[in-house]
Amino acid sequence: MMVEFDSAKDQANQAKHGLSLAFGAKIFEDLNIIILPTIRDADEEERYKAVGMVDGKLYTAVHVWRGEGVRFLSVRRSNKGEEKIYHSEG
């Protein structure tokens, strides 16, 4: 899987969430990953949330698909709602 992200957005994500956007690739290694569409009128393209387990903790990567690759927009620890969905689907 090809991974891309904006370097300025990566720095902002590290400052806000303590994680590099590149960390999002690890979320996709979870065999039980849940991918959910996000619906916001302000978004100009279809965005998705990937919720997956990394080292025993749940993380969420907001991303868009670009051909065969993925462009990460945000990577963070999952919130309670995302955790509930992950555990109910598994």
Backbone as JSON Lines, residues from 0, in Angstrom:
{"i":0,"aa":"M","n":[0.84,-1.17,0.0],"ca":[0.0,0.0,0.0],"c":[0.9,1.24,0.0]}
{"i":1,"aa":"M","n":[0.62,2.12,-0.93],"ca":[1.35,3.38,-0.98],"c":[0.72,4.35,0.02]}
{"i":2,"aa":"V","n":[1.56,5.05,0.77],"ca":[1.11,5.98,1.8],"c":[1.61,7.37,1.45]}
{"i":3,"aa":"E","n":[0.73,8.36,1.6],"ca":[1.16,9.75,1.41],"c":[0.47,10.64,2.42]}
{"i":4,"aa":"F","n":[1.1,11.78,2.68],"ca":[0.53,12.79,3.57],"c":[1.31,14.08,3.39]}
{"i":5,"aa":"D","n":[0.7,15.16,3.8],"ca":[1.31,16.48,3.74],"c":[2.24,16.66,4.95]}
{"i":6,"aa":"S","n":[3.46,17.12,4.73],"ca":[4.43,17.23,5.83],"c":[3.99,18.25,6.88]}
{"i":7,"aa":"A","n":[3.36,19.35,6.46],"ca":[2.88,20.34,7.43],"c":[1.75,19.74,8.27]}
{"i":8,"aa":"K","n":[0.87,18.97,7.64],"ca":[-0.23,18.31,8.36],"c":[0.34,17.26,9.31]}
{"i":9,"aa":"D","n":[1.44,16.61,8.91],"ca":[2.09,15.63,9.76],"c":[2.61,16.3,11.04]}
{"i":10,"aa":"Q","n":[3.25,17.44,10.9],"ca":[3.76,18.15,12.08],"c":[2.62,18.58,12.98]}
{"i":11,"aa":"A","n":[1.53,19.07,12.39],"ca":[0.36,19.48,13.19],"c":[-0.24,18.28,13.92]}
{"i":12,"aa":"N","n":[-0.31,17.13,13.25],"ca":[-0.86,15.92,13.87],"c":[0.02,15.47,15.03]}
{"i":13,"aa":"Q","n":[1.34,15.55,14.84],"ca":[2.25,15.16,15.92],"c":[2.08,16.08,17.13]}
{"i":14,"aa":"A","n":[1.9,17.36,16.88],"ca":[1.72,18.31,17.98],"c":[0.4,18.07,18.71]}
{"i":15,"aa":"K","n":[-0.65,17.78,17.96],"ca":[-1.98,17.62,18.54],"c":[-2.21,16.25,19.16]}
{"i":16,"aa":"H","n":[-1.77,15.18,18.46],"ca":[-2.09,13.81,18.88],"c":[-0.87,12.99,19.3]}
{"i":17,"aa":"G","n":[0.33,13.53,19.11],"ca":[1.54,12.79,19.48],"c":[1.88,11.64,18.56]}
{"i":18,"aa":"L","n":[1.32,11.65,17.34],"ca":[1.55,10.56,16.39],"c":[1.85,11.13,15.01]}
{"i":19,"aa":"S","n":[2.77,10.51,14.32],"ca":[3.03,10.85,12.92],"c":[1.91,10.28,12.06]}
{"i":20,"aa":"L","n":[1.61,10.94,10.96],"ca":[0.62,10.4,10.03],"c":[1.08,9.06,9.46]}
{"i":21,"aa":"A","n":[2.37,8.84,9.37],"ca":[2.9,7.56,8.87],"c":[2.47,6.39,9.76]}
{"i":22,"aa":"F","n":[2.18,6.67,11.04],"ca":[1.7,5.64,11.96],"c":[0.41,5.0,11.46]}
{"i":23,"aa":"G","n":[-0.33,5.73,10.63],"ca":[-1.58,5.21,10.09],"c":[-1.41,3.9,9.36]}
{"i":24,"aa":"A","n":[-0.26,3.68,8.74],"ca":[-0.02,2.43,8.03],"c":[-0.09,1.23,8.97]}
{"i":25,"aa":"K","n":[0.32,1.41,10.23],"ca":[0.26,0.3,11.2],"c":[-1.19,-0.1,11.5]}
{"i":26,"aa":"I","n":[-2.1,0.88,11.46],"ca":[-3.51,0.58,11.71],"c":[-4.04,-0.4,10.67]}
{"i":27,"aa":"F","n":[-3.57,-0.26,9.43],"ca":[-4.02,-1.12,8.35],"c":[-3.47,-2.54,8.45]}
{"i":28,"aa":"E","n":[-2.54,-2.79,9.36],"ca":[-2.0,-4.14,9.56],"c":[-2.93,-5.01,10.4]}
{"i":29,"aa":"D","n":[-3.89,-4.4,11.08],"ca":[-4.85,-5.15,11.91],"c":[-5.79,-5.93,10.98]}
{"i":30,"aa":"L","n":[-5.83,-7.23,11.13],"ca":[-6.69,-8.07,10.3],"c":[-8.17,-7.81,10.57]}
{"i":31,"aa":"N","n":[-8.49,-7.22,11.72],"ca":[-9.87,-6.93,12.07],"c":[-10.23,-5.45,11.88]}
{"i":32,"aa":"I","n":[-9.46,-4.76,11.07],"ca":[-9.67,-3.33,10.85],"c":[-11.11,-3.05,10.41]}
{"i":33,"aa":"I","n":[-11.64,-1.93,10.9],"ca":[-12.97,-1.48,10.5],"c":[-12.78,-0.18,9.72]}
{"i":34,"aa":"I","n":[-13.37,-0.1,8.54],"ca":[-13.29,1.13,7.74],"c":[-14.7,1.69,7.61]}
{"i":35,"aa":"L","n":[-14.84,2.93,8.07],"ca":[-16.13,3.6,8.11],"c":[-16.1,4.86,7.25]}
{"i":36,"aa":"P","n":[-17.14,5.1,6.46],"ca":[-17.18,6.38,5.73],"c":[-17.48,7.51,6.72]}
{"i":37,"aa":"T","n":[-16.9,8.67,6.48],"ca":[-17.25,9.84,7.29],"c":[-18.12,10.73,6.44]}
{"i":38,"aa":"I","n":[-19.08,11.35,7.05],"ca":[-20.01,12.19,6.31],"c":[-19.98,13.59,6.9]}
{"i":39,"aa":"R","n":[-19.38,14.51,6.16],"ca":[-19.36,15.92,6.55],"c":[-19.57,16.74,5.29]}
{"i":40,"aa":"D","n":[-20.49,17.64,5.35],"ca":[-20.77,18.48,4.18],"c":[-19.56,19.29,3.74]}
{"i":41,"aa":"A","n":[-18.7,19.64,4.68],"ca":[-17.53,20.48,4.37],"c":[-16.46,19.74,3.58]}
{"i":42,"aa":"D","n":[-16.46,18.43,3.62],"ca":[-15.43,17.64,2.92],"c":[-15.67,17.68,1.42]}
{"i":43,"aa":"E","n":[-14.61,17.87,0.69],"ca":[-14.71,17.93,-0.77],"c":[-14.54,16.57,-1.44]}
{"i":44,"aa":"E","n":[-14.14,15.57,-0.68],"ca":[-14.0,14.22,-1.24],"c":[-14.41,13.22,-0.17]}
{"i":45,"aa":"E","n":[-14.62,11.99,-0.6],"ca":[-15.05,10.96,0.34],"c":[-13.91,10.62,1.29]}
{"i":46,"aa":"R","n":[-14.19,10.77,2.56],"ca":[-13.22,10.46,3.6],"c":[-13.67,9.22,4.35]}
{"i":47,"aa":"Y","n":[-12.69,8.53,4.92],"ca":[-12.96,7.31,5.67],"c":[-12.18,7.32,6.97]}
{"i":48,"aa":"K","n":[-12.69,6.55,7.94],"ca":[-11.96,6.32,9.18],"c":[-11.6,4.84,9.23]}
{"i":49,"aa":"A","n":[-10.34,4.58,9.45],"ca":[-9.88,3.22,9.68],"c":[-9.64,3.08,11.17]}
{"i":50,"aa":"V","n":[-10.28,2.1,11.79],"ca":[-10.12,1.86,13.22],"c":[-9.46,0.5,13.38]}
{"i":51,"aa":"G","n":[-8.3,0.49,14.02],"ca":[-7.58,-0.77,14.17],"c":[-6.71,-0.8,15.4]}
{"i":52,"aa":"M","n":[-6.32,-2.0,15.76],"ca":[-5.53,-2.25,16.96],"c":[-4.03,-2.24,16.61]}
{"i":53,"aa":"V","n":[-3.27,-1.5,17.42],"ca":[-1.81,-1.48,17.31],"c":[-1.27,-1.62,18.73]}
{"i":54,"aa":"D","n":[-0.52,-2.67,18.98],"ca":[0.07,-2.91,20.3],"c":[-0.96,-2.85,21.42]}
{"i":55,"aa":"G","n":[-2.14,-3.44,21.17],"ca":[-3.16,-3.55,22.2],"c":[-4.0,-2.3,22.43]}
{"i":56,"aa":"K","n":[-3.81,-1.27,21.61],"ca":[-4.59,-0.04,21.74],"c":[-5.25,0.28,20.41]}
{"i":57,"aa":"L","n":[-6.44,0.89,20.47],"ca":[-7.16,1.24,19.24],"c":[-6.79,2.65,18.77]}
{"i":58,"aa":"Y","n":[-6.57,2.74,17.47],"ca":[-6.23,4.01,16.83],"c":[-7.16,4.21,15.63]}
{"i":59,"aa":"T","n":[-7.33,5.47,15.26],"ca":[-8.16,5.83,14.12],"c":[-7.35,6.68,13.15]}
{"i":60,"aa":"A","n":[-7.43,6.34,11.88],"ca":[-6.79,7.11,10.83],"c":[-7.87,7.63,9.89]}
{"i":61,"aa":"V","n":[-8.0,8.95,9.8],"ca":[-8.89,9.56,8.82],"c":[-8.08,9.67,7.54]}
{"i":62,"aa":"H","n":[-8.68,9.21,6.43],"ca":[-7.9,9.13,5.19],"c":[-8.8,9.24,3.97]}
{"i":63,"aa":"V","n":[-8.16,9.42,2.83],"ca":[-8.83,9.35,1.53],"c":[-8.05,8.36,0.68]}
{"i":64,"aa":"W","n":[-8.75,7.72,-0.23],"ca":[-8.09,6.8,-1.16],"c":[-7.61,7.58,-2.37]}
{"i":65,"aa":"R","n":[-6.4,7.3,-2.8],"ca":[-5.82,7.9,-3.99],"c":[-5.29,6.76,-4.86]}
{"i":66,"aa":"G","n":[-6.15,6.26,-5.74],"ca":[-5.75,5.12,-6.57],"c":[-5.5,3.92,-5.69]}
{"i":67,"aa":"E","n":[-4.31,3.35,-5.79],"ca":[-3.92,2.18,-5.0],"c":[-3.43,2.56,-3.61]}
{"i":68,"aa":"G","n":[-3.27,3.85,-3.36],"ca":[-2.69,4.3,-2.11],"c":[-3.68,5.0,-1.21]}
{"i":69,"aa":"V","n":[-3.18,5.39,-0.06],"ca":[-3.99,6.07,0.94],"c":[-3.27,7.35,1.36]}
{"i":70,"aa":"R","n":[-4.02,8.43,1.5],"ca":[-3.49,9.7,1.99],"c":[-4.08,9.95,3.37]}
{"i":71,"aa":"F","n":[-3.2,10.0,4.38],"ca":[-3.65,10.19,5.75],"c":[-3.84,11.67,6.05]}
{"i":72,"aa":"L","n":[-4.97,11.97,6.69],"ca":[-5.32,13.34,7.06],"c":[-5.19,13.56,8.56]}
{"i":73,"aa":"S","n":[-5.45,12.51,9.34],"ca":[-5.36,12.57,10.79],"c":[-5.17,11.17,11.33]}
{"i":74,"aa":"V","n":[-4.33,11.04,12.35],"ca":[-4.12,9.76,13.03],"c":[-4.12,10.05,14.53]}
{"i":75,"aa":"R","n":[-4.94,9.29,15.26],"ca":[-5.1,9.55,16.69],"c":[-5.61,8.31,17.39]}
{"i":76,"aa":"R","n":[-5.62,8.35,18.74],"ca":[-6.25,7.28,19.51],"c":[-7.74,7.33,19.23]}
{"i":77,"aa":"S","n":[-8.37,6.18,19.19],"ca":[-9.8,6.09,18.92],"c":[-10.61,6.64,20.09]}
{"i":78,"aa":"N","n":[-11.77,7.21,19.76],"ca":[-12.66,7.69,20.82],"c":[-13.58,6.54,21.25]}
{"i":79,"aa":"K","n":[-14.39,6.8,22.28],"ca":[-15.26,5.75,22.85],"c":[-16.23,5.18,21.81]}
{"i":80,"aa":"G","n":[-16.79,6.04,20.96],"ca":[-17.73,5.57,19.94],"c":[-17.06,4.65,18.94]}
{"i":81,"aa":"E","n":[-15.84,5.0,18.52],"ca":[-15.09,4.16,17.57],"c":[-14.7,2.84,18.21]}
{"i":82,"aa":"E","n":[-14.34,2.89,19.48],"ca":[-14.0,1.66,20.2],"c":[-15.22,0.73,20.25]}
{"i":83,"aa":"K","n":[-16.38,1.29,20.54],"ca":[-17.6,0.49,20.63],"c":[-17.91,-0.18,19.29]}
{"i":84,"aa":"I","n":[-17.78,0.58,18.21],"ca":[-18.03,0.01,16.87],"c":[-17.04,-1.1,16.57]}
{"i":85,"aa":"Y","n":[-15.76,-0.88,16.86],"ca":[-14.73,-1.88,16.59],"c":[-15.05,-3.19,17.33]}
{"i":86,"aa":"H","n":[-15.37,-3.07,18.61],"ca":[-15.62,-4.27,19.42],"c":[-16.94,-4.94,19.07]}
{"i":87,"aa":"S","n":[-17.92,-4.18,18.58],"ca":[-19.2,-4.8,18.2],"c":[-19.1,-5.51,16.86]}
{"i":88,"aa":"E","n":[-18.18,-5.05,15.99],"ca":[-18.01,-5.68,14.67],"c":[-17.13,-6.92,14.75]}
{"i":89,"aa":"G","n":[-16.25,-6.97,15.76],"ca":[-15.27,-8.05,15.87],"c":[-15.82,-9.27,16.42]}
